[in-house]
Amino acid sequence: MKKFLIVGLGNIGEKYDNTRHNIGFKIVDAFVKEHSASFESEKLGELAQLRVKGKTVFVLKPSTYMNLSGKAVLYWMKKENIALENVLIITDDIHIDFGTIRFKSKGSPGGHNGLKDIQEKCNSGSYPRFRFGVGAAYPKGRQVDFVLGQWSAEEESALIERIPQSVNAVNSFINAGMANTMNAFNNK
């Protein structure tokens, strides 16, 4: 039986709830809700377990804060014996226009500290990632304020459509594989 680990990156705590940096949490929350499952507090994060067409899927929101995400990812991969190619990391990306989805099967962290930590802990850059574009509408030197800032009213409105599409993309990764998901969703 195939096992998957879907990881939404973000920061824990109320002050981060509705920030751009927490889009990973927002997407996995919607994914878990669609599958009528729920998160439980577990070691190094909130974890949901569900079934998708005969596959066991673990969904993780690390409690390690963004920059130490690798610790939680590696722990749950090892605990549940999940292959790296069946791990999907969902994160924000300032290098992609707002709302654009991009799947990659490998690559560099691209300046993202959460991805950097995962790459270091897993000793590999060859893991599937789902990057959700948050854009770069910030003045020079204000990147941290932007990603840790709240969504604008216009962005909030657009997320009503973008979140369900993101959930469909996660389902596609589990059911149709990375190549098919890239073809169907990249740059949409």
N, C-alpha and C positions, 0 to 999 in steps of 0.2 A: 504494500500500500504506500502510495506516494504521500510524503509530508511536505508542507510548505510553512515558511515563516514570513509573515508580512509585517514589516516594521514601519510604523509611522514615527518620524523624528519630530521632536519638539521639546519644549521645556515644561516642567511641571510647575504648578502654582497658578493661582487665580490671575495674577498680573500678566501672565503670558497667554491666557486662554484664547483670546481672539486676535492674536498677532500673526503676521505673515510667516514668521519663523515656525509657527505651529501648524502649518497646513498639513503636514504629515499626520498629526493627531486628528485633525478635522476629517481627513479622508478615511482613516481607519475607523473612526467613530461611526461614520455613515455606512461603511462596509459591514461592520459588525451588526449594526442596527438592521440593515437590509436582510441579514441572515438570521435575524431573531436571536442573536446571542448577546452576551454581556461580558464586560471585563471584570476580572477579580484581581485584587492586590496579590501579587506574587513577588518572588525575589527579583529585584532590579527593575520592577515595572508593573504595569497593569497588563494582564494577559487574558485573551479570550481564545477559546478553542471551539472550532465548528467544523462542519463537514460541507464540502462543495463537490457534488457529483462523485461521491465515493472517495474523495481525497480528504485527509486530515489537514486542517489549516489552523496554525497558531498565529494570533494577531497580537503584536506587542507594541506598547507605548512605554519606552524606557523611562525610568525614574531617575536616571543618572545625569540628567541635563544633557543638552545637545552635544557639548564638546567631549563627553565621555560615553557616547552611545555605543561604542564598540564593545565595551565590557558586557552590557546587557545582551547585545546581539550574539556575541561569542558564547556566552553562558547558555542561552536558550538553544542555539544551534547544537551545542555539544550535548546538553541534557536530553533533547528530543531526537538527536541523531539526524539532523537535517542537512542535506548537502548544500554547499554554498550557491549552486546554480538554482536552488529552490527557495532562496532567500530574496525577498524584494524589499528594498529600502526606499521609502517614500519621503521626499524632502522638498524644501523650497529651493528656488534657484533665481538669483537676481540677474543672471546672464540671459534669461529667456523672458520674452514678453509676457505680461500678465495673462494668466489663464491658459497658456500654451503648455501642452503635455509633451514630455520627451522621455522615452524609454531607451536605456542603454544597457548592454550586457556587461560592459566593463569600461574602465576609464580612470582618469585622475580625479582627485577630490574637487578640483576646480576652485580651490580657496575655501571650500566649505569644511568647517572644523568637525562637524559630525561625521561626514564621509571620510575625512582624514583619519579620525580615530578608529572607525570601522576598518579601514584599509590596514592600519597599523596592527590592530588586534587580530584580524583575520589573516594577516600576512599576505594579502592579495588585493588587487584592484579589480579582479574578475568576479564581480558579483552584480546581479541585476539591480538597477536603480530606476526609479520613477521620479523624474524631476518635474515639479509643478512651477511654472514661471510666475514670479511675483513682480517682475519688471525691475527697473532701476530708476524710478522717479524720485531721486533724492539728490540733494546738493553734495558736491565733493566733500568727502570726509564724514558724511552723515549716514553711512551704510548701516551701522549698528542700530542707530535710532530708527531707520526705515524698517529693517527686518523685525525689530522688536516692537514696532509700532502697530497700532490697530488698523484694520482694513478701512478704506474710505467707503462712503455710502455707495458709490458707484461700483467698487470692487465687491462689496457685500451683495449687491443686487446680481452681479454677474456670477458669483459663486453659487447661487441657487441653481443654475444650470450646470456649472462646471463641476460641482461636487458629484452629482449623479453620473456624469460622464466619467469622472475619475474612478468611481466605484465599478462601473462597467469595464474599465481598463484593468482594474485589479482582478476582476472575475475572468477576463480574457487571459491574463498572465497565467492564472491557475489552470484554466481549461484548455486554452489553445496554444500556450507556450510563448516564449519571448519573441521569436521571429514574427509570428502572426500578429502579436500585440503591437510590435513596433510598426508593422505595415498598416495596421488599422488605426492606431491612435497618435503616432508621432506627428507633432506640429499641428494637431487639431485644436 
